[in-house]
Amino acid sequence: MHIHGSCLCGAVTLSSHSDSIAGIVQCFCVDCQKHLGNFAPWVICEKETTTIEGQVGVYRSSETAERLFCENCGASLAKRPLEGQKILVAAGIFERPLSLPVIKQVFTEEKQPWMEG
C-alpha cells in the first residue's frame, strides 16, 4: 500500500510505500525553523520506495542534506540527507488523515519559547 501527497498547487506529487514508513520525527533545528517558519514534522521514508514527480527544486541547505520544494508554488516537500537510505518528507503534504505516531523529537534545545504548549 502507498500513501500519496502533493504540494500546494498540485504540480508535484509524492508517493511512498507505507510498509517502509517508520513514523514522524519532529525537528526543532534552526535550519528547519528558518525553512518553514516553524518546527518540522517529517515522515521518515525509504528513498528507494518514495517517488517524487513534477517540478522539484533542490536547495543544498547544509553539508549533509538538501531540501526539496515545488518550483511553482514554493511548498516544502522534503529534506534529503546526502548519505543513507532515508528521506524526510513534510508530513503536511500527505492526504488526510495521516495516522502515524511521533517517534522522536530532535534538536529540542533549539525550540523557540512559543513552540512550548
N, C-alpha and C positions, 0 to 999 in steps of 0.2 A: 504494500500500500504506500502511496505517496501523499505528501502534503504539498499544497500549492500556495503560491503567493505572487504578489506583483507590487510594483512601485505605485505611486500616487496617480500617475497618468495612465498606467497600464502598458506602457511601451516596453517594460522589462518584466519578464515572468521568471519565476523560480520554482523548482520542484525538487524535493528531496525524499528519499526513501525513508519512511517513518521508522522502520526497524533499526536504522543506523543513527537515530537521534538520541543523544544522551539526556537532554533536558535543557534548562535555561541557566545561564550564568549571568548575574547582574554585575556589570563592571562600572566602577566609580572613578576610574583613572581620569586624569586631567585631559588626556587626548580625546577620550570618549565624550567628556563634558563639553569640550570645545567643538567637537564634530557635530554633536546632536543637541547641544544646549541643555543637556540633562545627563542622567546616568544612562547606561546602555544595557537593555535586556537582550542578550544574544542567545539564539538557539544554536547549540553545538551540533553540527552536521559533519558527515564524512564528505571530503572533497569529491571522491570518486562516485558517490551516489547523488550528488547535487548538481542540477543543471540550471544554468542561468542563460537566458536568451534575450536579446534585444540590444539597445544602445547603451552599453555599460561603460562608464568612465572609470578609470583607475587612478588613485592618488597614493603614492608611497608615503605613508604617514610616519614611518619610523624605520629603523634599521632592520626590524624583524617582521613588519607587516605592511599591507596595503589595504586601502579601503575602496570598496566598490560603490558606485552611485549611478543613478539614471542620468544620462546626458541630457535628457529632455526636461524632466521636472526637478532634478536635483535630489530626489529622495535617496536616503542612505539605504544600502542594500545589505552590505556585509563587510566584515573585517576578515581578510585572508592572510593568515600567517604565511611567511615565505617558506618555512620548513614545516614538516609534519603533515598529517593526513586530515586535519580538521579545518573547517571553515565556520566562522561565526556569523550567522545570518540574523539580521534585525528581526526580532520577534514580531513587531507590529506589521510586517508586510504579509504575514500568513493569513489565510482565510480564517474566519472566526467560526466556532470557538477553537482556541488553541489550548488544549488541556495538557500542558507539560509542567512538571514540577521545577521549581527553582532549586538547583542542586548546589549552587555555590554563589557567594558574593566575593568579589575581588577588589583590591585597592580601596577598601572601606575607610582607610585612614585619610583618603583624599575627598571624602564626601563633603559637600557644602552643608552648612547648618540647616538650610531649608530642605535638604533631602531626608532629614530625620522626620519620622512621622509616625 
